[in-house]
Amino acid sequence: MWLLRQISVVVVAVLLLATVATARRKPSAKEDVAAATAAWVVALNSREPARITALYDTEAVFWGTTSKTIRVTPAAVAEYFKTAPQRPTVRCTLGEQHIRVYGDIAINSGDYSFSETINGKTETRLARFTFVFRKRGGKWMIVDHHSSRLPES
């Protein structure tokens, strides 16, 4: 009986330690990149250009969904998002994501949808994306972002 009680105490202690270790687990790089991508969606949905552009590295290259121009400077990236406040009903929702991490560089390719209500009618447009992130100062920053509408067929 004494031995069984001792074994039970050890098992409970091990389980408690495992629970504490799991609770304190540091997020993986993939989880951090997924969070950085989600932060971009939250910023975009806020319609605050400064909040959106703060997620882009100073060396970022951006090819926007609705742009015929590639943006290669912080000012050009900011210019793309300056109309965001004028479109109060636009909402972005993440879909599928495929994240690969290579040290301080990560790539997230996937799709998202953009919904907008105009004159009482909601339209949803599907688009695909590739974000390339670089970890700088402990933060994943967007260094390359390409977005394009999905073909109709």
N, C-alpha and C positions, 0 to 999 in steps of 0.2 A: 504494500500500500504506500509506504514511504517513497519507494522508487517511482511508482506511478505518479505520485504527486510532484516529485522533482522533475520528471520528464514533462509533465503538463506545464509546469512553471517555465521550463526552458522553451517549450514550443510556443507558449504565449509570448514570452520575451522576444523570440525570433520574429514572430508575426508582427508584433508592435514595432520592432526596429525596421522591418521591411516596409511597413505602412508609412512610417516617418520618412524613410529614405525615398519612397515613391512620391510622397507629398512634396518633398523638397527637390525633386528632380528638375534639373535645368532643361528648358525647352531645347529640342534639337534644332539644328540650323534650318532644316526643312520647315519646322514649325515657325521659326522666326521669319522665314521668307513668306510663308503663308500669312502670317500676321502683318508683315509689311505690305503685302498685296491687299489684304483686307483694309488696312489703314488708308490705302489709296482710294478704295471704293468709298469709305466713310468720308474722306476729304472731298472727293468728287461730289458725293451726295449732299455735302454741306454747301456746295456752290460758292465756296470762299476761295478765290484764285490763289491767294497767298498760302493758304493751308495746303492746297494741292501741290503747288510748285515747290514748297518746302521739302517735299519727298524726293525731288529730283536732284541728282548730283550736279555740281557746277559744270561738269563735262558731259552732261547728258545729251543724247540724241533722241529725238522724238518724232515719230511719224503718226499723227493723229488720225482717228477714224474718218473724220470729215474734212481733212486737209489735203490739198494738192502739194503742200510744201513740207519739206523735212525741216525740223527745227533743231538747230545745233548750238544755240546759245541760251543762257537762262532767260534773257529778255524775250527771245522768240518762243520759248516754252510758255512763259507767262502770258504772252500775247494770245496764244491759242486758247487759254482758259479764261481770258478776261470776259468772255460773253456768258460764262456759267451763271452769274446772278440773274441774267435776263431770261433764263429758262428754268423757272422755279419748280416745274413738275418733272424734270428729268430725274430718273432714278436708275442707278446701275446695280445689277445683281450678278455676283460671281457664279459661274457654272463650274465646269470641269477644270482642274488644274493639274499640271505635271511639273513637279519641282525637282531640279537637279542642282546639287551643290558641289562646287569644285574649289574648296578652300574659301577664299574671300570673295569668290564670284559665284553667283547663283542665277539660274534661268528658270523662269516660270512661264510655261506656255499653256494656253487654255482658251476658254471662251467666257464671255459675259453677255448680258443682255442690257439694253437701254430702253426704258419705258418712258414715254412722255405723253401727257394729256394736252391736246390742243383742241379748243372749241368743244370740249366735252367728250372727245374721242381719244381713247388711249391706244397708242401704237407702240409695239415692241419690235426693236431691231436687234438682231443677233450679230455679234462680232467676235472675232478671234484676237488673241493678244499674245505677245511675247514681251515679258519684262526681263531685263538683265539687271541684276542688283550687284553692287559692290559693297562690301562691308568696310566702312570707314569710321574710326572712332567708336567701334562697337555698335554702329547703326547700319542697317541695310538701306542703301540709297539707290534709287533708280538711275542707271547709267545709259540704258537703252530701252526704249519702249516703242513697239510697233503695234498698231491696232488697225484692223480692217474689217469691213462688213463681211459677213458670210454670204457666199453666193446664194441666189434664190433656189437653185436646183442642185 
